[in-house]
Amino acid sequence: MDLKEKFNDKLTLFEADLMIEGSFDKSIEGAELVIHTASPFFVAGIKDAKKQLIEPALQGTKNVLESCNRISSVKRVVLTSSVAAIHGDNIDSLNVPNQTFTEEHWNTTSNLTHQPYAYSKTLAEKEAWEIQKKQSRWDLVVINPSFVMGPSLSKRLDGTSVEFMKNMLKGIFRTGVPDTKMGFVDVRDVAKAHILAGFTPNAKGRHITSAEVLPMLGFAKLIKENFGNKYAVPTGVLPNPLVYLIGPFFGLSWGYTNKNIGQPLNLNNEYSKTDLSLTYRPLKETIIDHVNQMESSGLL
């Protein structure tokens, strides 16, 4: 999609590089609100976590916020973080009150070799808060989404969320899915959360942005309920030994399997509702719209 052509009167594109200091100065000049969303997201095929995940997330955040420090017009920054900066593995919930994560919690268990994506998001958000505290001109509001699903504006297939849905629909998981729970949220609600965070004067702090927590099998059942036998979605849970065996082929390390399979997960999203007045679409609507978009885009 040529976004410039479609939104010519509303959109100006600038060339910038997360790894190059000062490359965002021109795009930020004159702006009061900056929304920093860019960070690599993938869990499989990682050969060099430091280079592929940590450096872009951490250095990119530093470069964008240092540009905000140089541009005197900036009054607020909205940062896209992740629930991955709240917790690393589902088993971590056993160590928090009511086995429920809130904005008060930080991921303390991920590292360069275990859950490096979550580690990158944690480092980047912590760095953002440190930079913000050293000045008083602009404030920082953070959005912490769970797994983002929903209709895409493009036909690309290389996004993790799109790949997850494609695998669900194309029978990759037909033999079963791991017994693990995930938080899900609609991409349109995440977009709205960023706008509300930017334009709600008294908004502050971190915001868990997640509509529902479901087992992977529960997600598959919602597809089945709405699309019948059209797609070869999984109908059962894989035995744990089999997950250990085949999980690495799908980016699930033994460490991940050990700390997430069969473990509880609860995410408290109340603060996003009260501080931002955010409302969430039902996951059923997200799934239907996502599948319909993939069908109409010829991705299935």
N, C-alpha and C positions, 0 to 999 in steps of 0.2 A: 504494500500500500504506500502510495506517495502522500504522506501526511501534509507536506508543504503545499501540494496542489489542492488537497481537499479542504484545508483550513488556512488558506493563504492570508486571509484578513485577520486571523487570530493567532497565528503561529509564526515565530521566527526561530530558525534553526542556527545554532552556533557549533563550530567545531571545538571539541575539548577532549582532554585525555585525563582520566583519573590519576594517572601516575606522573603528570607534569604539573609542577607548581605554577600557579598563576594562570593556568589555561582556562579557568572559569571566570576570571575577572570581568571580561567583556560581557559575558552573558548575564552576569549578576548586576552589572552597573545600572543604577537607577531603581532597582527593585527593593521593595520593602519586605517581601516574603520570598524565601528560598525553600524549595522542597527538594531534599536530596534523597533520591530513590535508588540510585545505581549501586548494585553489588552483585557479583557472580553467584549464581545459585545452581549447583548440581551436586549430586551425592555419589554418582558412579563415574568411573573413568578418570579419577583424580590421580595424577602421577607425581605432582609436586604441589602439595597443599599450601606451602608457604607462598609459592609464586602464583598459583592459580586462584587461591582464596584469600589468604591472610593479607598479603601486600596490597591487592586492589581494594579490599574492604577498608583496611586501616589507613593506608596512605591516601586513598581516594577521599575518605572522610576528612582527614587532616587538610588536604588541599582545598576541598570545597569550603570548609569552615574558616580556613585562613583567608580565603578570598572574601568571605563574609566579613572578616575582621578588617580587611582593607577597604571594603566598599561601605561608605558611611551611611548609605540609604537603608541598609538592611536592619529590620526591626525584629523579625522572627524567622527562625529556621524550623522546618518540620523534617524530621529524619525518619526514614523507613528502617526500622530495626527488624526484630522478629521475636516470636515466642522462643526461638532458639537461644536468645539472650536471657530469657527467663529461666529456662531449664534445658538440660542437655539430653537426659534420658527419662523415660517414664518412671523408672524405678526411683528417681530422685524425689518423686511425690511422697514416698514413704517417710521422708524426713521433714515435711512441711505440715503445718496445722491443717487438719481435716483433709489431708492428701489433696489439697487444692492450691494451685499456683496463683499468686496475685502479682501486682506490679512491684511489690516490695522484694520479690525474689530475684536473684541473679544466678545464671548458670555458672556453677563452680566445678563442674566435672568434665567438661570437654577440653580437649587439648589438640595439639598439632597432629597427633596420630589417631585419636579417637574423637569422632564427630568434628572434624576440622571446619566444616561449614558453620556449625553452631559456635565454635570457638571464634571464627572470624567475625561473626555478628556481635558476639559479646565484647570482643576487643574494640570493635569499631564504635559501638554505642558508649562504652566506658570512656573512650577517647573523646567522643563528642561532648559528653558531660564535663570532662576536665577542661576542654577548650572553652566551653560556655561559661564556666565558673570564673575564668580569668578576665572576663570583661562584663560590662553591664548594659551595653547598647542593645543587643538582641537577646531574646529569650529562646529557649529550645523546647519543642514539644515532640514527643516520640510516639510513633505508631509501631506496635508489636504484633504483626499479623501471624496467624497460624498458616496452615497449608492453603494457599490461594488457588481457588478453582473458579470456573465460570467462562463465559464466552470471550473469545479473543478478537482483537481488531485486525489481526493479521492471519496469514495462512501458514506461518512458520510452525514446524514440528519439533524444534530443538529446545523448547522450554520444558522444564521438569514437570510442571503441572499438566501440560498438554501430553507429554509422554506418559504420565501416570494414567490419564484418562484413556489414551489410545491403547495402552496395555490392558486396561480393564475391559475394553470393548472388543479387542481383536483376539481374545482368547489366550493371551500370554499367561494369565493367571487362572485359566480354566480348571486346573487341577486343585486349586485352593490358594488361599492367601494366609499370611502369617497372622497369628492371634495377637494383633497389636492395635492400640487405639491411637487416633490422630485427631487433631483439631482442624476444622475446615472453615473457610470463610469465602464469601463471594468477592471476586475482584472488583465489582462495582461498589460494594460496601467499603472495601479498602480504599478505593479512590475517593469515595465520599468522606471517609474518615480523615484523609489528608486535607481535604478542603475545609472541613469543619475545624480541624486542628489549626489551620492557617488563619481562619477568619472568626473564630470564637475568641473574643478578647481575653477572657479569663482562663482559657485552656492552659493546662500545665502538666508536666510530668510525663510518665509513660502510660501507654494504653494497650492492654491486651485486646487484640481485635480478632475475635473468633466467634463464629456463630454457633457451632455445635462440635461436640467431641463424639466420634463414632469409631467402632472397630472397623477395620478395612472391610470385613464381611458385611457390616451394616451399610457401608457405602455401596457395595456391590448389589445388595438387596434393593436399594432405592432405584438403581438402574433397572433391575429386573422388574420391579413393580410398575415402572413407567414405560418400559420399552419391550416388555415380554421376552420372547425368545429370539428377538432380532439380533442380539449380540451374545457371544459366548462368555458371559460373566461368570466369575467363580460362585460356587454354591456351598462351599465348605471351607474349613480351616485346615491348613497344612499341619501335620504332626511336627512337633518341635525338632526332632532329629533331622527331618527332611529340610526344614528351614536352615539349619546349620549347614547342611550339605549344599543346597542350591542358592542360598542367600547371597553369597559373595558374587555370583553372576549377575545379581541385580543391585549391587552396591551395598548389600547388608553384611557387614563384617560380623564375625563371631561375637565381638564385644557388643555391638549394637543388639544383636539377637538376644544375648544373655541379659541385657539391661532393659529391654523393651517388650519382649514377648510375654504376654500374660500379665503385664503390670498395669496398674490403674493410671488414669490420666484425667484430671479435672482442671479446667481453666476458668477463672472467674473474670467475666467480661463486664461486670457491673459498672466499673469506673468509666469505660468507654461510652456507656449509655447515659450516665449522669453528667460527666464532664463535657462530652461532645454532643449530647442528645442524639447519639447514633442509634439507628434501628437496623436490625439484621434480616435479610431475606432467609426464608427457610432453605435448608440444604437441598430439598427436593427441587425447588425452583432453579437453584444454581446448576444442578445436574442436568435437568431437562434443557435449559438454555445452552449449556456447554455442549451437550451432545448434538442438539439441533444446529449449533454454529459449526461444529466440525463436519456434520453432514452437508450443510449448505456450502461449505468451503471446499468440499471434495477431499477431506482429510481422512475419510474412512473408506 
